[in-house]
Amino acid sequence: MGIIENFVSDTEKFTLDGVSSDSLGLFCDYLPPMPLAEQKYSEYNIGEDETLVTPDEVFNNISYSIRFYTFLAEDYNDAAIKAFCAGKSTLTLSRFPGYYFKIKRISLQASDGSGYGKRIDYVLTLTLAPFRYVVDNPQITLEVGEDIINEHSRYSKPEFEITGTDDITLTVNGSTFSVEGLTLSQTIIIDSVRHITYSGSTLLTGKTSGKYPLLNVGGNTISWTGNITSVKYKGNWRDY
């Protein structure tokens, strides 16, 4: 393919959908700090000599660029590098171990380097979701009366897996979410990220009510009613 195969560098690294820049022999001397997502604000003219500004519970996406380079082989072909960057959904960076970032948009620009042994530079420009997400996201079984602790800096949108029969209700921090008409020992997924509830490949449209559960920073009180035999969750933890 005209690139360095199975190369491991001493420079900083990044991965796209789990594939490392090292695997293509790409060098990255410096990964810039990740900027804080900008919070949106609402402004109101209150008829006085200043404008009232209040923060909204919405954050803008983050713009982030990575500069990397490789050296031109005699049979150089950039198809593998373009394929490495195209259509990707997650980014991890060696300077932020244990986290990944959700990619919204991605583009790649290259310099005009040419000739055997010469360096060619690239700029990867990414639009990222506002927060960083914890890679380790195990499914955990909840016992009756057990709380969930969110040790991170931002509330999370969890995924609950519940096995039960007939009508059930999950209560998180006093807010209820109900599902009606489950068949015998039916397992359902309550997905707060996508705001959907499903069983297997079937959406439970019209069978749910209430707000999708969120896990606040710190302690979260969890309870449930109905004929439920198992409650599991994934925290989907995130930080600023």
C-alpha positions in Angstrom: 0.0 0.0 0.0 3.0 2.3 0.0 3.0 2.9 3.8 4.9 1.6 6.7 3.3 -1.6 7.9 3.1 -2.7 11.6 4.8 0.4 12.8 4.8 1.5 16.5 6.0 5.0 17.2 7.1 6.9 20.3 4.9 9.9 19.4 1.3 10.5 20.5 -1.3 8.3 19.0 -5.0 8.4 18.0 -7.5 5.7 17.0 -10.6 5.9 14.9 -13.2 3.2 15.5 -10.6 1.2 17.4 -7.9 1.3 14.6 -4.7 3.0 15.8 -2.7 5.5 13.7 0.3 3.3 14.4 -1.2 0.5 12.3 -0.7 2.8 9.2 2.7 4.2 10.2 1.4 7.6 10.9 3.3 10.0 13.2 1.6 12.6 15.5 4.1 14.7 17.3 1.5 16.6 19.4 -2.1 16.2 20.2 -3.7 19.6 21.3 -5.7 19.9 24.5 -9.4 19.2 24.1 -11.3 22.5 24.5 -14.3 22.8 26.8 -17.6 22.6 25.0 -19.2 26.0 24.8 -22.5 26.2 26.7 -25.4 28.0 25.1 -27.0 31.0 26.8 -30.3 32.8 26.5 -30.5 36.6 26.6 -33.5 38.6 27.8 -34.2 42.3 27.7 -35.7 43.0 31.1 -36.2 46.7 30.5 -33.2 47.9 32.7 -29.7 49.0 31.8 -28.4 45.5 31.3 -29.3 42.2 29.6 -30.3 39.2 31.6 -28.2 36.2 30.5 -29.0 32.7 31.7 -27.3 29.4 30.8 -29.1 26.8 28.8 -28.8 23.0 29.4 -27.3 22.7 25.9 -23.6 22.6 24.8 -22.2 23.2 21.3 -20.2 20.5 19.6 -16.4 20.7 19.8 -14.1 21.5 16.8 -10.8 19.5 17.0 -7.9 19.1 14.6 -5.1 16.5 14.5 -2.0 17.0 12.5 -0.1 13.9 11.5 2.3 12.8 8.8 3.9 9.9 7.1 6.8 9.4 4.7 6.3 8.7 1.0 7.3 5.2 -0.1 8.2 4.6 -3.8 4.8 3.1 -4.4 2.9 5.6 -2.2 -0.9 5.3 -2.3 -3.1 7.3 0.1 -6.1 5.1 -0.3 -5.5 3.3 3.0 -5.2 6.6 4.9 -8.4 7.9 3.4 -10.2 4.7 4.3 -8.8 4.9 7.8 -10.4 8.4 8.2 -13.6 8.0 6.3 -17.0 7.4 8.0 -15.7 7.0 11.5 -17.8 7.4 14.7 -15.4 7.3 17.6 -12.1 8.9 18.4 -9.6 8.0 21.2 -6.4 9.9 22.0 -3.3 8.7 23.8 -3.3 11.8 26.0 -6.8 11.0 27.3 -6.6 7.3 28.3 -9.8 5.6 29.3 -12.1 8.0 27.3 -13.5 8.2 23.8 -15.2 11.0 21.8 -18.2 10.7 19.6 -17.5 12.0 16.0 -20.2 14.0 14.3 -18.2 15.1 11.2 -14.8 14.3 9.9 -12.7 15.6 7.0 -9.1 15.2 5.8 -6.7 17.5 4.0 -3.2 16.7 2.7 -0.1 18.7 1.7 1.4 18.5 -1.8 4.4 16.4 -0.7 5.8 14.0 -3.3 8.8 11.9 -4.1 10.3 8.8 -2.4 11.5 9.4 1.2 9.7 12.8 1.5 7.3 13.6 4.3 3.6 14.3 3.6 1.5 16.1 6.2 -2.3 15.7 6.9 -4.8 17.6 8.9 -7.8 15.7 10.3 -10.6 18.0 11.2 -13.3 16.6 13.5 -16.6 17.9 14.9 -17.1 16.0 18.2 -20.0 15.7 20.6 -19.6 18.0 23.6 -18.4 15.5 26.2 -15.9 12.7 26.6 -17.2 9.2 27.4 -15.7 6.5 29.6 -14.5 3.5 27.6 -15.1 1.0 30.4 -18.9 0.6 30.4 -19.8 -2.8 31.9 -23.4 -4.0 32.5 -24.0 -4.2 36.3 -26.8 -6.0 38.1 -28.8 -4.0 40.6 -30.1 -5.4 43.9 -33.2 -4.1 45.6 -32.4 -1.0 47.6 -29.1 -0.4 46.0 -28.1 3.1 44.8 -26.1 4.0 41.7 -23.1 6.3 42.2 -22.0 8.6 39.4 -18.4 9.5 40.1 -18.0 11.6 37.0 -18.5 15.3 36.3 -21.7 15.2 34.1 -25.0 13.5 34.5 -25.3 10.4 32.3 -28.0 8.9 30.1 -28.0 5.2 31.1 -29.3 2.0 29.5 -31.4 -0.2 31.7 -32.1 -3.9 31.0 -35.2 -5.2 32.8 -36.8 -8.6 32.8 -40.3 -8.8 34.1 -44.0 -9.6 33.4 -47.1 -7.4 32.9 -46.8 -3.7 34.0 -43.6 -2.4 35.5 -42.3 0.9 36.8 -38.7 2.0 37.2 -38.1 5.0 39.6 -34.9 7.0 39.4 -34.4 9.9 41.8 -38.2 10.1 42.2 -38.9 10.3 38.5 -40.9 7.3 37.1 -40.7 5.4 33.8 -43.4 2.8 33.2 -43.8 0.0 30.6 -47.0 -1.9 30.3 -48.1 -5.3 29.0 -44.9 -7.3 29.1 -45.2 -11.0 28.3 -44.0 -13.7 30.7 -40.3 -12.9 31.7 -39.8 -10.5 28.8 -36.5 -8.6 28.7 -36.6 -5.0 27.6 -34.0 -2.2 27.1 -34.7 1.3 28.2 -32.2 3.4 26.3 -32.0 7.0 27.6 -29.4 8.0 24.9 -31.7 7.3 22.0 -35.0 7.7 23.9 -36.3 4.3 22.8 -37.5 1.2 24.6 -37.4 -2.1 22.8 -37.4 -5.9 23.3 -35.2 -7.7 20.8 -35.8 -6.0 17.5 -39.3 -4.7 18.5 -39.9 -1.1 19.6 -42.4 -0.9 22.4 -44.1 2.1 20.9 -47.2 3.2 22.8 -46.4 1.0 25.8 -44.2 3.5 27.8 -44.8 6.6 29.8 -42.7 9.0 31.9 -39.3 10.6 31.5 -36.3 8.5 30.4 -34.0 8.1 33.4 -30.9 10.1 34.0 -28.1 9.5 36.5 -27.0 12.7 38.4 -23.5 13.3 39.6 -23.2 11.7 43.0 -25.8 9.3 44.5 -28.9 8.1 42.6 -31.8 6.4 44.3 -33.3 3.5 42.3 -36.4 1.5 43.0 -39.0 -0.5 41.0 -42.5 -2.0 41.2 -44.2 -4.8 39.4 -43.3 -8.3 38.6 -39.6 -7.7 37.9 -37.0 -10.5 38.2 -33.8 -8.7 37.0 -32.6 -5.1 36.7 -29.2 -4.3 35.0 -27.7 -1.1 33.8 -24.9 0.5 31.9 -23.9 3.9 33.2 -22.7 5.5 29.9 -20.5 7.7 32.1 -19.2 11.0 30.7 -17.1 14.0 31.7 -16.6 17.6 30.5 
